[in-house]
Amino acid sequence: MGGAAPATIIRGNMAGDWTTFFTAQVGAGAALTGLVFLALSINLKQILAFPGLPSRAGEAIILLMQPVIIGALVLIPGQDLFALGIEILVVGALTWFQITKMIWQARAMLVQLPAWQRLTRIGFAEAATLPTLVAGGLLVAGVSQGLYVEAGALFVCIIDGVLDAWVLLVEILR
């Protein structure tokens, strides 16, 4: 893909498709982030009493805010793929770094979990963050299909964020 035409994403036939999708992502991410804040306010004492749960709450907020932030960036009119790619790379790198740091800090607690729970927790978190870096790189290179990679990453963010919210709302009370 070369030339000026593929360098823009919010023009031509892609505008409607991506505008609708990322608008929905912004709304879903914001609503689900509110759910996590509700869980925190209801179960704050219990969350603070369990090692690793405060960072899990932070992980949920970060993973659910990523679709909001990236969706808002995509919706900025007239951006070219390079600029959007850089923005997504920055958000992705910050998200990946923070999530990985929180998981690393919780490693003493994680090793006590059954292997499938540990692998699920780490796997979902990394699967939610690493594809964003790939998507940003593709967009910087002028490959608009990076938005499809980002769409997949945002789905995983929401799934993992909802799993974390479930733990904070329901599992903590068992």
C-alpha positions as CSV (number, residue, x, y, z in Angstrom):
1,M,0.0,0.0,0.0
2,G,1.6,3.2,-1.0
3,G,0.6,6.8,-1.8
4,A,-1.4,9.3,0.1
5,A,-4.8,7.6,-0.1
6,P,-4.1,4.7,2.3
7,A,-2.5,7.1,4.8
8,T,-5.9,8.3,6.1
9,I,-8.4,6.3,8.1
10,I,-11.2,8.7,8.8
11,R,-11.9,9.3,5.1
12,G,-13.6,7.4,2.4
13,N,-15.4,4.1,3.0
14,M,-13.8,3.2,6.4
15,A,-15.2,6.2,8.3
16,G,-18.6,4.7,8.9
17,D,-17.4,1.3,9.8
18,W,-14.7,2.3,12.2
19,T,-16.6,5.3,13.7
20,T,-19.5,3.1,14.8
21,F,-17.2,0.4,16.1
22,F,-14.9,2.6,18.1
23,T,-17.9,4.7,19.4
24,A,-19.3,1.5,20.8
25,Q,-16.0,0.6,22.3
26,V,-15.8,4.0,24.1
27,G,-19.3,3.6,25.5
28,A,-18.8,0.0,26.6
29,G,-15.4,0.6,28.2
30,A,-16.7,3.7,30.1
31,A,-19.7,1.8,31.4
32,L,-17.7,-1.2,32.5
33,T,-15.1,1.0,34.2
34,G,-18.0,2.5,36.2
35,L,-18.8,-1.0,37.2
36,V,-15.3,-1.5,38.6
37,F,-15.6,1.7,40.6
38,L,-18.9,0.5,42.0
39,A,-17.3,-2.8,43.0
40,L,-14.5,-0.9,44.7
41,S,-16.8,1.3,46.6
42,I,-19.0,-1.6,47.7
43,N,-16.2,-4.0,48.6
44,L,-13.3,-1.7,49.5
45,K,-12.5,-3.3,52.9
46,Q,-12.5,-6.8,51.5
47,I,-10.4,-5.8,48.5
48,L,-7.8,-4.1,50.6
49,A,-7.7,-7.1,53.0
50,F,-6.6,-9.5,50.3
51,P,-3.0,-9.3,48.9
52,G,-3.0,-8.8,45.2
53,L,-6.6,-7.6,44.9
54,P,-5.9,-3.8,44.9
55,S,-3.6,-4.4,41.9
56,R,-6.3,-6.5,40.3
57,A,-8.6,-3.6,40.7
58,G,-6.1,-1.3,39.0
59,E,-5.6,-3.9,36.3
60,A,-9.4,-3.9,35.6
61,I,-9.5,-0.1,35.5
62,I,-6.6,0.1,33.1
63,L,-7.9,-2.7,30.8
64,L,-11.3,-1.2,30.6
65,M,-10.0,2.3,30.0
66,Q,-7.8,1.2,27.2
67,P,-10.8,0.8,24.8
68,V,-12.1,4.3,25.9
69,I,-8.8,6.0,25.3
70,I,-7.9,4.2,22.0
71,G,-11.5,4.6,20.8
72,A,-11.4,8.3,21.5
73,L,-8.0,8.6,19.6
74,V,-9.4,6.8,16.6
75,L,-12.4,9.1,16.5
76,I,-10.3,12.2,16.2
77,P,-11.2,13.3,12.7
78,G,-8.6,13.6,9.9
79,Q,-5.7,11.8,11.5
80,D,-3.4,9.8,9.3
81,L,-2.3,6.3,10.1
82,F,1.1,7.3,11.2
83,A,-0.1,9.7,13.9
84,L,-2.8,7.3,15.1
85,G,-0.2,4.5,15.1
86,I,2.1,6.5,17.3
87,E,-0.8,7.3,19.7
88,I,-1.8,3.7,19.9
89,L,1.8,2.6,20.5
90,V,2.2,5.1,23.4
91,V,-1.1,3.9,25.0
92,G,-0.2,0.3,24.4
93,A,3.3,0.6,25.8
94,L,2.1,2.4,28.9
95,T,-0.7,-0.1,29.4
96,W,1.5,-3.2,28.8
97,F,4.2,-1.8,31.1
98,Q,1.8,-1.1,34.0
99,I,-0.1,-4.4,33.7
100,T,3.1,-6.4,33.4
101,K,4.6,-4.5,36.4
102,M,1.4,-5.3,38.5
103,I,1.5,-9.0,37.6
104,W,5.2,-9.1,38.4
105,Q,4.6,-7.5,41.8
106,A,1.8,-10.0,42.5
107,R,4.0,-13.0,41.5
108,A,4.3,-14.3,45.1
109,M,0.5,-14.5,45.3
110,L,0.2,-15.9,41.8
111,V,2.5,-18.8,42.4
112,Q,0.1,-20.0,45.1
113,L,-2.7,-20.3,42.5
114,P,-3.3,-23.4,40.5
115,A,-1.4,-23.3,37.2
116,W,-4.5,-22.8,35.1
117,Q,-5.6,-19.8,37.1
118,R,-2.1,-18.3,37.0
119,L,-1.8,-18.9,33.2
120,T,-5.3,-17.5,32.6
121,R,-4.6,-14.3,34.6
122,I,-1.3,-13.7,32.9
123,G,-2.3,-14.9,29.5
124,F,-5.4,-12.7,29.3
125,A,-3.5,-9.6,30.5
126,E,-0.7,-10.0,28.0
127,A,-3.2,-10.9,25.2
128,A,-5.0,-7.7,26.0
129,T,-2.0,-5.5,25.8
130,L,0.6,-6.9,23.4
131,P,-1.6,-6.9,20.3
132,T,-2.1,-3.1,20.8
133,L,1.7,-2.7,20.2
134,V,1.4,-4.8,17.0
135,A,-1.6,-2.7,15.9
136,G,0.2,0.5,16.5
137,G,3.3,-0.7,14.6
138,L,1.1,-1.7,11.6
139,L,-0.6,1.7,11.6
140,V,2.8,3.5,11.7
141,A,3.8,1.4,8.7
142,G,0.7,2.6,6.9
143,V,-1.2,-0.7,7.1
144,S,-4.8,0.2,7.9
145,Q,-5.6,-3.5,8.8
146,G,-3.8,-2.7,12.1
147,L,-7.3,-1.5,13.2
148,Y,-8.5,-5.1,13.0
149,V,-5.7,-6.2,15.3
150,E,-6.6,-3.3,17.6
151,A,-10.3,-4.3,17.5
152,G,-9.3,-7.8,18.7
153,A,-7.1,-6.4,21.4
154,L,-9.9,-4.2,22.7
155,F,-12.3,-7.2,22.9
156,V,-9.7,-9.1,25.0
157,C,-9.3,-5.9,27.2
158,I,-13.0,-5.9,27.9
159,I,-13.2,-9.7,28.6
160,D,-10.2,-9.5,31.0
161,G,-11.6,-6.3,32.6
162,V,-15.0,-8.0,33.2
163,L,-13.3,-11.1,34.6
164,D,-11.4,-8.8,37.0
165,A,-14.6,-7.0,37.9
166,W,-16.3,-10.3,38.6
167,V,-13.6,-11.2,41.1
168,L,-14.0,-7.8,42.8
169,L,-17.8,-7.9,42.9
170,V,-18.7,-11.5,43.4
171,E,-15.8,-13.9,44.1
172,I,-14.5,-11.7,46.9
173,L,-17.8,-12.3,48.8
174,R,-17.5,-16.1,48.8
